[in-house]
Amino acid sequence: MTRRMSAIVITLAWLFLTGSASAQTVTGTILGTVTDESRAVLPGVTATITSPALPGGPQTVATAANGTYRFAGLAPGTYTLTLSIEGFGTYSEELRVVTGATVERNVSLKLSQLGLVIDRATCVDNMRRILEPARQHEFFVRIDMESSAYTEVTLEVVETLWNLEYRNIGVVLQSCLYRTERDLRKMNEMGARVRLVKGAYREPASVAYQQKEDVDAAYLRQMRLLIDHGTYPAFATHDVALLDQIKSYAAERELARDKYEFQMLYGIRRDLQASYVADGYRMRVYVPFGREWYPYFMRRLGERPANVWFVIRAILGEKR
Ligand SMILES: Cc1cc2nc3c(=O)[nH]c(=O)nc-3n(C[C@H](O)[C@H](O)[C@H](O)COP(=O)(O)OP(=O)(O)OC[C@H]3O[C@@H](n4cnc5c(N)ncnc54)[C@H](O)[C@@H]3O)c2cc1C
């Protein structure tokens, strides 16, 4: 019987700077992981790419012990990737390495999953183990913000890492919290990148605005502070009224469209995501990734059961 395999494939293209603007070349990478039907990784699979863009003819590699393969230094063009191994069917896919698509590698992490609930020092140590290779491979690491019980300690960890000269980190601030304006001014002074969100956690009136109008008004005040004094701010919201005001204010302040970005959740308001990109805005999509998706999903529901209705409404609300 022939078993089936599947592959997660990523194509990346970026500008490779070699000293002067005239010496820029674009190269791309095709990389991925091969697994069987039970999601177990498959080492020793023959991965081959063919393309008219390959002057030396097809290239072949075998997947490593963790099921991964990688083809680097590729010219822009269309490639056919074929994966084969005895006992499995052959998997084939057409891929494009595109020019002009520069990708900044970017991950988001939650400190409660990295030792923060044990103690701060453990968490800083764990973060350093992530930030070192991330720095080497030019990844930007965003530290998500959790409930207000963690705000202070999360910002302390960020500051500690910043003082240890890690500059490839950024933080998230929640407009619903009274303290955010103060935190935001501090991050602006440090030069740390901020993602501004409304806040996903149910918080008491002692620390947070309770009415949507107040949360939205705070978001707009903080948005202005970020546009005027922030470092490459990120505005993570699907609220069209807020999005319109962010775009207007950035235009009024003559902040170029590549000096800030919008962020949305994977699958939510895909119509807006596409139209913003078509209009020349930067849009980053937040994709939960990994095998532990079920506990993540249940935690998000526990934080805010209204998310179920959000998903349904957002899909029904799409304009295509
Ligand atoms: C990229 C990204 C990263 C985030 N990181 C954090 C973080 O680190 N910490 C944190 O506390 N919060 C985070 N959030 C969540 C954020 O705080 C809000 O809870 C969430 O974005 C919903 O608020 P909104 O700004 O979209 O506006 P809302 O007024 O809540 O929503 C506007 C409209 O957007 C749609 N919508 C919003 N959220 C969803 C959803 N989940 N599913 C389906 N439709 C939806 C609905 O149509 C809704 O009517 C993040 C959000 C995004 C997009």
The ligand as an SDF file (V2000), in Angstrom:
LIG
                    3D

 53 58  0  0  0  0  0  0  0  0999 V2000
   -1.9350   40.6210   15.1930 C   0  0  0  0  0  0  0  0  0  0  0  0
   -2.6290   40.6970   16.5180 C   0  0  0  0  0  0  0  0  0  0  0  0
   -1.9110   40.4680   17.6790 C   0  0  0  0  0  0  0  0  0  0  0  0
   -2.5240   40.5760   18.9250 C   0  0  0  0  0  0  0  0  0  0  0  0
   -1.7750   40.4390   20.0680 N   0  0  0  0  0  0  0  0  0  0  0  0
   -2.3650   40.6440   21.2620 C   0  0  0  0  0  0  0  0  0  0  0  0
   -1.6090   40.6230   22.4730 C   0  0  0  0  0  0  0  0  0  0  0  0
   -0.3970   40.3910   22.4870 O   0  0  0  0  0  0  0  0  0  0  0  0
   -2.2600   40.8350   23.6470 N   0  0  0  0  0  0  0  0  0  0  0  0
   -3.6080   41.1000   23.7030 C   0  0  0  0  0  0  0  0  0  0  0  0
   -4.1460   41.3280   24.7950 O   0  0  0  0  0  0  0  0  0  0  0  0
   -4.3420   41.1130   22.5760 N   0  0  0  0  0  0  0  0  0  0  0  0
   -3.7680   40.8970   21.3660 C   0  0  0  0  0  0  0  0  0  0  0  0
   -4.5280   40.9370   20.2330 N   0  0  0  0  0  0  0  0  0  0  0  0
   -6.0140   40.9690   20.3490 C   0  0  0  0  0  0  0  0  0  0  0  0
   -6.5600   42.3860   20.5120 C   0  0  0  0  0  0  0  0  0  0  0  0
   -6.2570   42.8940   21.7850 O   0  0  0  0  0  0  0  0  0  0  0  0
   -8.0860   42.3880   20.3410 C   0  0  0  0  0  0  0  0  0  0  0  0
   -8.6560   41.5950   21.3330 O   0  0  0  0  0  0  0  0  0  0  0  0
   -8.5600   41.8700   19.0000 C   0  0  0  0  0  0  0  0  0  0  0  0
   -7.7440   42.3390   17.9680 O   0  0  0  0  0  0  0  0  0  0  0  0
   -9.9970   42.3360   18.7530 C   0  0  0  0  0  0  0  0  0  0  0  0
  -10.0790   43.7110   18.7710 O   0  0  0  0  0  0  0  0  0  0  0  0
  -10.1330   44.6580   17.4810 P   0  0  0  0  0  0  0  0  0  0  0  0
   -9.1130   45.7240   17.6540 O   0  0  0  0  0  0  0  0  0  0  0  0
   -9.9970   43.8760   16.2420 O   0  0  0  0  0  0  0  0  0  0  0  0
  -11.5050   45.4190   17.6140 O   0  0  0  0  0  0  0  0  0  0  0  0
  -12.9590   44.9160   17.9950 P   0  0  0  0  0  0  0  0  0  0  0  0
  -13.7960   46.1470   18.1360 O   0  0  0  0  0  0  0  0  0  0  0  0
  -12.9030   43.9800   19.1430 O   0  0  0  0  0  0  0  0  0  0  0  0
  -13.3380   44.1530   16.6990 O   0  0  0  0  0  0  0  0  0  0  0  0
  -13.6190   44.8070   15.4800 C   0  0  0  0  0  0  0  0  0  0  0  0
  -14.2220   43.7860   14.5310 C   0  0  0  0  0  0  0  0  0  0  0  0
  -13.1810   42.9100   14.0900 O   0  0  0  0  0  0  0  0  0  0  0  0
  -13.6050   41.5700   14.0220 C   0  0  0  0  0  0  0  0  0  0  0  0
  -12.8060   40.7700   14.9760 N   0  0  0  0  0  0  0  0  0  0  0  0
  -12.0350   41.2180   15.9740 C   0  0  0  0  0  0  0  0  0  0  0  0
  -11.3920   40.2170   16.6080 N   0  0  0  0  0  0  0  0  0  0  0  0
  -11.7550   39.0790   16.0050 C   0  0  0  0  0  0  0  0  0  0  0  0
  -11.4550   37.6930   16.2100 C   0  0  0  0  0  0  0  0  0  0  0  0
  -10.6330   37.2420   17.1700 N   0  0  0  0  0  0  0  0  0  0  0  0
  -12.0500   36.8080   15.3940 N   0  0  0  0  0  0  0  0  0  0  0  0
  -12.8910   37.2160   14.4310 C   0  0  0  0  0  0  0  0  0  0  0  0
  -13.2160   38.5030   14.1870 N   0  0  0  0  0  0  0  0  0  0  0  0
  -12.6600   39.4240   14.9590 C   0  0  0  0  0  0  0  0  0  0  0  0
  -15.0890   41.5840   14.3600 C   0  0  0  0  0  0  0  0  0  0  0  0
  -15.8140   41.7180   13.1640 O   0  0  0  0  0  0  0  0  0  0  0  0
  -15.2430   42.8440   15.1790 C   0  0  0  0  0  0  0  0  0  0  0  0
  -16.5470   43.3620   15.1310 O   0  0  0  0  0  0  0  0  0  0  0  0
   -3.9230   40.8690   18.9890 C   0  0  0  0  0  0  0  0  0  0  0  0
   -4.6340   41.0850   17.8200 C   0  0  0  0  0  0  0  0  0  0  0  0
   -4.0190   41.0150   16.5970 C   0  0  0  0  0  0  0  0  0  0  0  0
   -4.8150   41.2970   15.3670 C   0  0  0  0  0  0  0  0  0  0  0  0
  1  2  1  0
  2  3  1  0
  2 52  2  0
  3  4  2  0
  4  5  1  0
  4 50  1  0
  5  6  2  0
  6  7  1  0
  6 13  1  0
  7  8  2  0
  7  9  1  0
  9 10  1  0
 10 11  2  0
 10 12  1  0
 12 13  2  0
 13 14  1  0
 14 15  1  0
 14 50  1  0
 15 16  1  0
 16 17  1  0
 16 18  1  0
 18 19  1  0
 18 20  1  0
 20 21  1  0
 20 22  1  0
 22 23  1  0
 23 24  1  0
 24 25  2  0
 24 26  1  0
 24 27  1  0
 27 28  1  0
 28 29  2  0
 28 30  1  0
 28 31  1  0
 31 32  1  0
 32 33  1  0
 33 34  1  0
 33 48  1  0
 34 35  1  0
 35 36  1  0
 35 46  1  0
 36 37  1  0
 36 45  1  0
 37 38  2  0
 38 39  1  0
 39 40  1  0
 39 45  2  0
 40 41  1  0
 40 42  2  0
 42 43  1  0
 43 44  2  0
 44 45  1  0
 46 47  1  0
 46 48  1  0
 48 49  1  0
 50 51  2  0
 51 52  1  0
 52 53  1  0
M  END
$$$$
